[in-house]
Amino acid sequence: MVAAGGNVRLTPAAAAGFDEYIRQIEAQMASDAQAQRVRMLDRLPDARADVMKGEVAAIPFARRAGGQGASVDVPGGLIHHWFGAAFVPRAGVEDVRAVLQDYNNYSRIYAPDVTESRVLRRNGEDFDIFLRLHRQVRVRVLFGYSFPVEFNTAYHVPYSMQRGVLEVRSISTRIAQVKDPRKSHTDEFPPGDDDGYLWRLNSYWRIYETNSPARGVILECEAVSLSRSVPSFLRGVIAYFTTNFPEESMRNTLAATRQAVRNRAAQP
């Protein structure tokens, strides 16, 4: 058995549904910033307590009416929205900025999820970057069976500092699934005409320092992605990307970032 090959297309309706969802959450973020309420953990006291104890939080976060858990149906697709957070003791915002902007080393920091990374363009605090994302998909209905999936992705990433909070927006500008990572990393399906595992991926970071109950820096991240809808006969294969993948990616990304920041802060 192999993964389905290039047989699903991103429809204008699914793309429009994602764009509208992004417009809504970005409008909410702008409203929160105006009201000086950008620190999401302040509104999630239980999660904040866990994070300050050293846990990595990953919470389903679909905001739009009708969303179930972390997913929202749109015509021909599913939007996945997760919120995550982590705490790094005795570190500061600039330690996090240095790690997040070390794009040429992402394949080391975020291995094995990122296998290649580089800066395409930089203009001050605005970046365009390339990342090759890798996942080993486990098919539950076939015990012990898995296959690799890779995506060649590009993002526009602006940084800004607002009232002591470093805000980072990572907006996908191109996502192309690799046809067979076991043979080639550059032979791609046309973007939006593939297996439908990942068509869009935006991330929104908020990084700020705290002294209560311990001194350090808090990492907050919201990730919003778009994948195909899931017909019942493909659920065993695709459910990994519509359930496990977004949560695992959030936890792995925050844990790896925390470790890299911790290592940097510990340097003389």
C-alpha positions in Angstrom: 0.0 0.0 0.0 1.2 3.5 -0.8 -0.2 7.0 -0.2 -2.7 8.3 -2.6 -0.9 10.2 -5.3 -1.8 13.6 -6.6 -5.5 13.0 -6.8 -7.0 15.9 -4.7 -7.2 19.5 -5.7 -7.4 22.6 -3.6 -10.7 24.2 -4.6 -11.3 28.0 -4.7 -14.0 27.4 -2.1 -11.5 25.8 0.3 -8.9 28.4 -0.3 -11.5 31.2 0.2 -12.7 29.5 3.4 -9.2 29.5 4.8 -8.6 33.1 3.8 -11.8 34.2 5.5 -10.9 32.2 8.7 -7.4 33.9 8.7 -9.0 37.3 8.2 -11.3 36.7 11.2 -8.5 35.5 13.6 -6.1 38.3 12.5 -8.9 40.8 13.1 -9.4 39.3 16.6 -5.6 39.5 17.2 -5.6 43.2 16.2 -8.5 43.9 18.5 -6.7 42.1 21.4 -3.6 44.2 20.7 -5.6 47.4 20.8 -7.0 46.3 24.1 -3.5 45.2 25.3 -4.7 41.6 25.7 -2.2 39.8 23.5 -1.0 37.4 26.2 -3.3 34.5 25.6 -2.1 32.5 28.7 -3.4 35.3 30.9 -6.9 34.1 29.8 -6.1 30.4 30.3 -5.1 30.1 34.0 -5.0 26.3 34.1 -2.8 26.1 31.1 -0.6 28.9 32.4 -0.1 27.0 35.7 0.9 23.8 33.8 3.3 25.8 31.5 5.0 27.4 34.4 5.5 23.9 35.9 7.5 22.9 32.8 4.8 21.4 30.6 4.3 22.1 26.9 0.7 23.1 26.3 -1.2 22.1 23.1 -4.8 23.1 23.0 -7.5 22.8 20.3 -8.4 26.4 19.4 -11.0 26.6 16.6 -12.7 30.0 17.1 -15.1 30.1 14.3 -18.8 29.2 15.0 -19.4 25.6 14.2 -15.9 24.5 14.8 -15.4 21.2 16.6 -12.3 21.0 18.8 -9.4 22.0 16.6 -11.1 21.7 13.2 -13.5 23.7 11.1 -15.1 22.4 8.0 -15.0 24.4 4.8 -16.1 23.2 1.3 -13.5 20.7 0.3 -11.3 21.1 3.2 -10.6 21.2 7.0 -9.0 24.1 8.9 -7.0 23.1 12.0 -6.3 25.6 14.7 -4.0 24.9 17.7 -2.6 27.0 20.5 0.5 26.1 22.3 2.8 27.5 25.0 6.0 26.8 26.8 8.2 28.5 29.5 11.9 28.9 29.4 13.4 29.8 32.8 16.3 32.4 33.0 16.0 33.3 29.3 14.9 36.5 27.6 13.1 37.7 24.5 16.3 38.3 22.6 17.4 34.7 23.2 14.2 33.5 21.5 14.6 36.0 18.7 18.1 34.7 18.0 16.9 31.1 17.9 13.8 31.8 15.7 15.9 33.8 13.2 18.6 31.1 12.9 16.8 29.8 9.9 19.9 28.2 8.3 20.1 25.9 11.2 16.5 24.9 11.5 17.3 21.4 10.1 19.4 20.9 13.2 17.2 22.7 15.8 13.9 21.1 14.5 15.2 17.7 13.3 13.7 15.4 12.1 10.6 17.5 11.3 12.7 20.0 9.2 15.3 18.4 6.9 16.5 21.5 5.0 16.2 25.2 5.7 17.6 28.5 4.4 16.9 32.2 4.2 15.7 33.3 0.7 15.6 37.0 1.5 16.0 39.4 4.4 15.1 43.0 4.8 15.7 44.1 8.4 13.2 42.1 10.5 11.3 40.8 7.4 12.3 37.3 6.2 11.4 35.0 3.3 12.5 31.4 4.1 12.4 27.9 2.7 11.8 24.8 4.9 11.5 21.2 3.8 9.1 19.6 6.2 9.2 15.8 6.8 6.8 13.5 8.5 6.7 9.7 8.9 3.0 8.9 8.6 1.8 6.0 10.7 -1.3 4.1 9.4 -3.1 2.8 12.4 -5.3 0.4 10.5 -2.2 -1.4 9.2 -0.2 -2.2 12.2 3.5 -1.3 11.8 3.1 0.4 8.4 4.3 3.9 7.7 5.5 6.0 4.9 7.3 9.4 4.6 5.7 12.6 3.5 7.6 15.8 2.6 6.7 19.3 1.7 8.8 22.0 0.2 7.5 25.2 1.8 8.1 28.9 1.7 7.0 31.6 4.2 7.0 35.3 4.7 8.0 36.1 8.3 7.9 39.6 9.7 8.9 40.4 13.3 7.7 43.3 15.4 8.0 44.4 19.1 4.8 45.6 20.7 4.6 46.7 24.3 7.3 44.2 25.4 5.9 41.3 23.3 7.8 40.0 20.3 5.2 39.1 17.6 6.2 36.8 14.8 3.9 36.0 11.9 4.9 33.1 9.6 2.6 33.1 6.5 2.9 30.3 4.0 3.4 31.5 0.5 4.0 28.1 -1.2 3.5 24.5 -0.1 4.3 21.7 -2.5 4.2 18.0 -1.6 7.1 15.9 -2.7 6.0 13.0 -4.9 8.2 10.3 -3.3 10.8 11.4 -0.7 12.5 8.0 -0.9 13.5 8.8 -4.5 13.7 12.6 -4.7 13.3 15.7 -2.5 12.7 18.0 -5.5 10.2 16.1 -7.7 6.9 17.7 -6.6 3.2 17.6 -7.2 1.9 21.0 -8.4 0.9 23.0 -5.3 -2.7 22.3 -4.4 -2.9 19.2 -6.7 -1.6 16.4 -4.4 -2.7 14.2 -1.5 -4.3 17.1 0.3 -2.4 16.6 3.6 -1.2 20.2 3.9 -2.2 23.1 1.7 -1.7 26.1 4.0 0.2 26.7 7.3 0.3 30.0 9.2 1.9 30.5 12.6 1.6 33.4 15.0 4.1 33.7 17.8 4.0 35.9 20.9 7.1 35.9 23.1 7.4 37.9 26.4 9.2 37.9 29.6 7.7 37.2 33.0 8.8 37.3 36.6 5.9 35.5 38.2 6.1 32.9 39.6 9.6 32.6 38.1 11.9 34.7 35.9 12.0 33.7 32.2 10.3 33.9 28.9 7.0 32.5 27.7 6.5 31.2 24.2 3.0 31.3 22.7 2.1 30.0 19.3 -1.0 29.6 17.3 -0.8 27.4 14.2 -3.6 27.4 11.5 -3.4 24.9 8.7 -5.6 23.7 5.8 -5.9 20.1 4.6 -8.4 18.1 2.5 -11.6 16.9 4.0 -11.6 13.3 4.9 -13.8 10.7 3.2 -14.5 7.7 5.4 -12.6 5.2 3.2 -9.4 7.2 3.5 -9.8 8.1 7.2 -7.2 5.5 8.3 -4.5 7.1 6.2 -5.4 10.8 6.4 -6.6 11.0 10.0 -3.0 11.3 11.1 -2.7 14.6 9.3 -6.0 15.9 10.4 -5.6 15.0 14.1 -2.2 13.9 15.2 0.0 15.9 12.9 -1.1 19.5 14.0 -0.8 18.6 17.7 2.5 16.7 17.4 3.9 19.6 15.3 2.9 22.1 17.9 4.4 20.1 20.8 7.6 19.3 18.9 8.1 22.8 17.7 7.7 24.4 21.1 9.8 21.7 22.8 12.7 22.1 20.3 12.5 25.9 20.5 12.5 25.8 24.3 15.6 23.5 24.3 17.5 25.7 21.8 16.6 28.9 23.8 17.7 27.1 27.0 21.0 26.2 25.5 21.6 29.7 24.2 20.7 31.3 27.6 23.1 29.0 29.4 26.1 30.1 27.3 28.5 32.6 29.0 
